[in-house]
Amino acid sequence: MLTMTSLTMYSVQTVLLAALLGFLCLRKRTLDLYLFQIISFWVISVIFIYARYKSDQIYFYSNDQAYHLQIITYYIPHEGFKIGLEELLNRRYPVTLPALMLSKLGIDIILANKFVQLVYLVLTYSSGHKFLVRNQLSPRWWHVALFCGPIIIFNSSLALRDVAIAYFVILLVLEANPTIRTVGLIGTTLLRPHLTFSLLVGLIISRLFKNIKRRYFIPALAFLTITTYVLGSYAYFAGATFKDKIPLRAPTEIFTQFKFTRLAANFISLQFLTLGETIVAASIPSLFLSRLVFFDTVLTPVLFIVILLQPSTRWNELRTTIFFAFIFFYGIISQTDWNSSRQNIPFFVIMGLVTVVGMNSRKARLAEASV
């Protein structure tokens, strides 16, 4: 039974947690303006959502909150901390254990889950910021909007694990230190195993792709895109056989207009146009209007494609790794009825960062050519 916290106490805890995080983020006695905006928005959103929905909010948009609460309030207390393969893949320890520890300190459990995602959001922003600095870029607001924009900030206020996954994917894909990359690998695998596998497949295909001559870039990209999508479709059933011990079977629909339309729509977060009313509760006009707020879900992948189609010796392998990983990931989820923009958040973050450095690299090349 979930114990309700009064709105006043919930608000006080929210502000105190945000203030503590802001204090820890201070650099030379100043707080990054964008971080201040992120934390402030999170505080307002979290308090508003609690005032409006109370404990019913755990069923809003996703079952993540409800599932995490079940793990924190039942499974871990009654069964303990288990490290069997099934428990490691299902109990989402990178997000549930920190929330459990916060709840032991008297923090509301729902709020603890949300705060953990805020911490991961700040870490994501910090890691992305460092990546840009390493590549001789002074991050500007529009840079940040592409990799740490409205969609990931909003999802942190809903305690969705995709924010944490985005952070671990940054560590896995963009860091050079083997220890840090291992942390990213473990975190991503524990929270979304098939995303880890998708990134591995993307890397392998990208390694093969890098030997393609430049004049064959577009035809090879198109061929490998279709191939990767097909592999992902079959991987879904192979994974189901491994996980649920059901007989292996082949997908019944691959090369259909609906699947390819859904792929294009999914890439720019318009997948709601291809899903039925039983899956999407909101109206189509309201979802279109939401894209004005969550502009990064459309702008980031579109700009990424533009950069992808401009081969660069330095960045090509990273770009194609991300692209093919996304296509393979789509192949997997194309065999289900459920798909949401939130699942693409880890890709949005990496695409945004790669797009920013790609645009800067292109600008530098054009400057050199004009000299």
VOGU-3710 file (C-alpha; in Angstrom, 3 decimals, decimal comma):
1> mltmtsltmy> 0,000/0,000/0,000  1,447/3,349/-1,095  1,438/5,943/1,700  0,364/9,386/0,527  2,509/12,418/1,362  0,821/15,790/1,818  1,306/18,287/-1,015  3,128/20,657/1,351  5,617/18,018/2,510  6,044/16,722/-1,044
11> svqtvllaal> 6,768/20,270/-2,267  9,258/20,919/0,539  11,105/17,671/-0,221  11,148/18,524/-3,936  12,651/21,968/-3,364  15,229/20,672/-0,875  16,380/17,897/-3,193  16,633/20,317/-6,108  18,565/22,820/-3,977  20,985/20,098/-2,856
21> lgflclrkrt> 21,609/19,009/-6,433  22,049/22,610/-7,532  24,607/23,143/-4,760  26,544/20,050/-5,841  26,572/21,351/-9,419  28,127/24,691/-8,468  31,325/25,550/-10,301  33,355/28,465/-8,962  30,315/29,489/-6,894  28,116/29,819/-9,992
31> ldlylfqiis> 25,481/27,486/-11,418  25,326/26,796/-15,148  22,311/28,755/-16,482  20,962/25,808/-18,456  21,276/23,525/-15,440  19,418/26,097/-13,380  16,627/26,114/-15,958  16,488/22,307/-16,051  16,278/21,978/-12,286  13,729/24,805/-11,994
41> fwvisvifiy> 11,476/23,277/-14,645  11,754/19,900/-12,938  10,684/21,363/-9,587  7,654/23,110/-11,063  6,623/20,073/-13,137  6,998/17,560/-10,315  4,969/19,628/-7,858  2,274/20,362/-10,448  1,949/16,698/-11,459  1,627/15,615/-7,832
51> aryksdqiyf> -0,947/18,320/-7,082  -2,974/17,291/-10,129  -2,723/13,494/-10,084  -1,462/12,486/-6,625  -0,501/8,784/-6,603  -2,416/8,122/-9,854  0,482/9,717/-11,711  2,356/6,413/-11,590  0,120/5,175/-14,428  0,566/8,259/-16,596
61> ysndqayhlq> 2,162/7,765/-20,040  4,166/4,695/-19,040  4,132/1,922/-16,456  7,730/2,667/-15,430  6,789/4,381/-12,174  4,308/1,692/-11,160  6,781/-1,075/-11,973  9,630/0,617/-10,109  7,419/1,134/-7,069  6,566/-2,559/-7,124
71> iityyipheg> 10,251/-3,448/-7,152  11,062/-0,987/-4,346  8,095/-1,729/-2,077  7,690/-5,466/-2,631  10,338/-7,431/-4,492  13,499/-6,072/-2,866  12,065/-5,950/0,715  10,535/-9,445/0,464  13,038/-11,246/-1,762  16,210/-9,289/-1,124
81> fkigleelln> 18,880/-8,108/-3,512  19,186/-10,937/-6,026  21,793/-11,046/-8,767  20,520/-13,886/-10,924  20,281/-13,149/-14,649  16,501/-12,730/-14,537  16,634/-10,372/-11,547  19,481/-8,322/-13,020  17,564/-7,758/-16,238  14,160/-7,139/-14,644
91> rrypvtlpal> 14,736/-5,211/-11,425  16,421/-2,182/-12,989  18,855/-1,740/-10,130  20,598/1,391/-11,528  17,373/3,347/-10,924  15,510/1,386/-8,246  18,342/0,985/-5,715  19,149/4,736/-5,479  15,416/5,466/-5,149  15,117/2,822/-2,432
101> mlsklgidii> 17,982/4,391/-0,468  16,404/7,841/-0,740  13,081/6,471/0,484  14,888/5,060/3,544  15,849/8,655/4,361  12,198/9,644/4,454  11,848/10,909/0,890  8,511/10,140/-0,775  8,996/7,058/-2,982  7,431/8,639/-6,068
111> lankfvqlvy> 9,621/11,710/-5,620  12,708/9,558/-5,041  12,185/7,899/-8,429  11,843/11,275/-10,122  14,909/12,704/-8,394  17,048/9,779/-9,510  16,117/10,583/-13,111  16,909/14,256/-12,549  20,374/13,255/-11,357  20,855/11,143/-14,488
121> lvltyssghk> 19,635/14,083/-16,581  22,237/16,383/-15,017  24,910/13,725/-15,606  23,782/13,424/-19,233  24,040/17,170/-19,697  27,454/17,248/-18,024  28,816/14,382/-20,153  27,481/15,939/-23,354  28,954/19,303/-22,388  32,378/17,713/-21,821
131> flvrnqlspr> 32,168/15,883/-25,159  31,596/19,161/-26,998  34,440/20,876/-25,119  36,782/17,972/-26,001  35,964/18,689/-29,625  36,885/22,373/-29,378  33,312/23,599/-29,076  31,977/26,134/-26,627  28,446/24,824/-26,008  25,650/27,232/-26,872
141> wwhvalfcgp> 21,966/26,997/-26,017  21,001/25,536/-29,400  23,715/22,877/-29,053  22,256/21,829/-25,722  18,706/21,883/-27,100  19,672/19,192/-29,613  21,026/16,692/-27,078  19,371/17,705/-23,815  16,151/19,310/-24,957  12,517/19,416/-23,824
151> iiifnsslal> 11,704/15,721/-24,320  14,362/14,364/-21,963  13,669/17,084/-19,373  9,960/16,242/-19,455  10,649/12,529/-19,110  12,788/13,126/-16,024  9,728/14,646/-14,326  7,868/11,401/-15,067  10,644/9,197/-13,640  11,082/7,280/-16,892
161> rdvaiayfvi> 14,209/5,140/-17,060  15,016/6,348/-20,580  16,818/9,332/-19,025  19,183/7,014/-17,152  19,638/4,904/-20,280  20,653/8,005/-22,244  23,415/8,686/-19,732  24,763/5,143/-19,862  24,665/5,169/-23,671  26,795/8,334/-23,691
171> llvleanpti> 29,359/6,560/-21,510  29,306/3,501/-23,736  29,468/5,260/-27,098  31,375/8,501/-26,572  33,875/7,855/-23,783  37,363/6,496/-24,496  38,208/5,210/-21,006  37,570/1,414/-20,938  36,385/1,478/-17,309  33,841/4,212/-18,008
181> rtvgligttl> 32,658/2,426/-21,143  32,193/-0,738/-19,113  29,968/1,173/-16,683  27,959/2,378/-19,670  27,713/-1,150/-21,029  26,472/-2,561/-17,717  23,995/0,250/-17,110  22,507/0,090/-20,602  22,226/-3,688/-20,482  20,527/-3,743/-17,091
191> lrphltfsll> 17,945/-1,164/-18,169  17,345/-2,134/-21,814  19,258/-5,211/-23,011  18,083/-5,080/-26,613  19,443/-1,530/-26,932  22,909/-2,777/-25,974  22,621/-5,503/-28,597  21,432/-2,924/-31,144  24,477/-0,738/-30,472  26,767/-3,762/-30,873
201> vgliisrlfk> 25,150/-4,667/-34,186  25,408/-1,034/-35,284  29,122/-1,023/-34,496  29,767/-4,252/-36,409  27,879/-3,099/-39,498  29,569/0,293/-39,322  32,995/-1,376/-39,271  32,047/-3,199/-42,469  30,589/-0,045/-43,958  33,699/2,097/-43,455
211> nikrryfipa> 35,536/0,264/-46,233  32,915/1,320/-48,790  34,248/3,754/-51,387  32,729/7,211/-51,248  30,983/6,968/-54,614  29,066/3,925/-53,343  28,116/5,580/-50,046  24,417/6,175/-50,748  23,662/2,799/-52,442  25,546/0,902/-49,713
221> lafltittyv> 23,767/2,889/-46,997  20,376/2,055/-48,508  21,209/-1,650/-48,873  22,577/-1,995/-45,349  19,622/-0,076/-43,931  17,194/-2,651/-45,319  19,442/-5,520/-44,260  19,813/-4,180/-40,716  16,059/-3,682/-40,387  15,417/-7,288/-41,479
231> lgsyayfaga> 18,008/-8,591/-39,015  16,318/-6,633/-36,244  12,914/-8,070/-37,130  14,250/-11,607/-36,838  16,179/-10,718/-33,672  12,904/-9,927/-31,901  11,733/-13,515/-32,220  15,170/-14,918/-31,424  15,163/-12,848/-28,233  11,645/-13,992/-27,349
241> tfkdkiplra> 12,747/-17,598/-27,759  15,760/-17,047/-25,490  13,845/-15,111/-22,836  10,436/-16,820/-22,771  11,431/-20,258/-24,095  8,833/-20,110/-26,868  9,333/-21,840/-30,255  11,371/-19,819/-32,715  9,389/-18,388/-35,609  9,926/-15,860/-38,377
251> pteiftqfkf> 8,223/-12,463/-38,594  5,092/-12,457/-40,734  5,382/-8,838/-41,883  8,613/-7,156/-42,936  8,395/-5,677/-46,427  5,070/-3,896/-46,137  4,132/-0,291/-46,754  2,925/-0,008/-43,171  6,263/-1,127/-41,692  8,323/1,250/-43,824
261> trlaanfisl> 5,923/4,115/-43,188  6,199/3,401/-39,487  10,004/3,398/-39,747  10,023/6,865/-41,308  7,450/8,142/-38,803  9,318/6,596/-35,873  12,556/8,252/-36,892  11,069/11,726/-36,485  8,777/10,806/-33,568  5,533/10,810/-35,541
271> qfltlgetiv> 4,831/7,135/-34,917  1,464/8,023/-33,426  0,270/8,481/-37,033  0,729/4,757/-37,632  -0,678/3,407/-34,363  -4,300/2,697/-33,547  -6,577/4,488/-31,103  -6,312/1,580/-28,651  -2,593/2,340/-28,277  -2,528/6,137/-28,546
281> aasipslfls> -4,953/7,796/-26,143  -4,374/11,435/-27,101  -5,839/12,990/-30,248  -3,718/13,412/-33,382  -3,981/17,254/-33,340  -2,820/17,409/-29,708  0,115/15,135/-30,472  1,093/17,316/-33,428  0,921/20,391/-31,202  3,115/18,653/-28,624
291> rlvffdtvlt> 5,864/18,490/-31,267  6,047/22,270/-31,131  7,097/21,903/-27,505  9,185/18,779/-28,031  10,781/20,144/-31,181  13,963/18,195/-30,518  12,194/14,904/-31,297  11,853/16,060/-34,917  14,707/18,528/-35,416  17,504/16,388/-33,968
301> pvlfivillq> 16,983/13,276/-36,164  16,391/15,391/-39,298  19,650/17,298/-38,807  21,400/14,031/-37,989  20,348/12,572/-41,350  21,662/15,677/-43,118  25,028/15,243/-41,394  25,026/11,470/-41,998  24,712/12,010/-45,750  27,852/14,165/-45,732
311> pstrwnelrt> 30,683/11,617/-45,259  33,496/12,659/-42,927  36,678/10,668/-42,377  36,794/11,439/-38,666  33,132/11,000/-37,720  31,755/8,524/-40,256  32,048/5,394/-38,112  30,343/6,978/-35,115  27,519/8,367/-37,247  26,842/5,104/-39,039
321> tiffafiffy> 27,088/3,128/-35,786  24,284/5,228/-34,318  22,217/5,077/-37,489  22,439/1,312/-37,960  21,846/0,737/-34,242  18,645/2,766/-34,542  17,507/0,811/-37,610  18,206/-2,518/-35,902  16,387/-1,309/-32,786  13,414/-0,314/-34,936
331> giisqtdwns> 13,469/-3,758/-36,569  13,008/-5,263/-33,104  10,181/-2,978/-31,996  8,486/-3,149/-35,411  7,287/-6,610/-34,414  5,367/-5,143/-31,451  2,400/-2,782/-31,206  4,124/-0,560/-28,664  6,504/2,222/-29,511  6,947/5,664/-28,020
341> srqnipffvi> 9,211/8,667/-28,521  10,645/8,053/-25,071  12,328/4,863/-26,312  14,264/6,985/-28,795  15,646/9,376/-26,156  19,066/7,655/-25,926  19,353/7,969/-29,707  18,242/11,622/-29,650  21,003/12,458/-27,169  23,787/10,808/-29,182
351> mglvtvvgmn> 22,401/12,048/-32,516  22,281/15,586/-31,137  25,888/15,545/-29,978  27,167/13,998/-33,204  25,143/16,498/-35,226  26,642/19,463/-33,376  30,254/18,331/-33,872  29,425/17,352/-37,457  28,071/20,813/-38,244  31,135/22,396/-36,673
361> srkarlaeas> 33,442/20,083/-38,622  31,695/20,962/-41,881  31,934/24,656/-41,075  35,674/24,298/-40,464  36,171/22,442/-43,776  34,309/25,134/-45,701  36,394/27,823/-43,991  39,616/26,045/-44,989  38,433/25,596/-48,568  37,663/29,296/-48,910
371> v> 41,172/30,337/-47,834
//
